[in-house]
Amino acid sequence: MEKIFIAEMVGSMFLLTIGFASVAVDLLDKSWGKGAGWLMQGMAWGVGLALGLITASALGSQGNVNPAITVAFVAAGLLPIADAPIYFAGQLAGGIASGVLVWLLYLPHWAATEDREKKLACFAMAPAIRDLPKNLLAEALSFFIFVVGVFAIGKTIFPLSPIAGAFATGLWLAAAFCSTGGQIACGYGIDLGTRLAHQLLPIAGKGGSDWSYAWVTVLGPVLGAVAAARVAHMLGLV
């Protein structure tokens, strides 16, 4: 169990650090990469996921690095429900560690950036247009689409080459992020730990951590994950 915790913590930390650091590059004032854009962020999230999956698998876990993926694998019968809490704990710890790393990596830029929403975006997802029922629908649908693709990759590519499967999954995330995330920035159930880090860290000039939206980025992906597991069973992907 300790090996699984460490594996999921480190894998999640890789994913979230590379992903949210790319947001910081794009949004924070005086960053050399300011304005790099949505495509750059999508590519960074995809590569971060691939390396997170490879690292977590190498360290001894199933390589979930996302609590909603853990829910999907439990629902699909690919992971014992008794193992889920240690996966969740490792993923939360990795998220908190990632938030600390992003804060430290861009330490001078928090005071140089006045926009509090941009600072929060480096730790947590937020909707482009705040309409919670529609935001929840978008989170659930985008994660449903992503997870069905994950099951397909898991059946076709991972058995041939786990490394190729990890990079295929990362490429799939990059495509899903760039295409389905424009309304809700694809929370995908991963920002609870980094949002908590935003709450706790002494980030210069920060605002609130927007906990009133956090439940959307948790519940939406869980709903999408369970639906994707059922569809994957129907399609013979698991």
Secondary structure, 3 states (H helix, E strand, C coil): CHHHHHHHHHHHHHHHHHHHHHHHHHHCCCCCCCCCCHHHHHHHHHHHHHHHHHHHHHHCCCCCCCHHHHHHHHHCCCCCHHHHHHHHHHHHHHHHHHHHHHHHHCHHHHHHCCCHHHHHHCCCCCCCCCCHHHHHHHHHHHHHHHHHHHHHHHHHCCCCCHHHHHHHHHHHHHHHHHHHCCCCCCCCCCCHHHHHHHHHCCCCCCCCCCHHHHHHHHHHHHHHHHHHHHHHHHHCCC
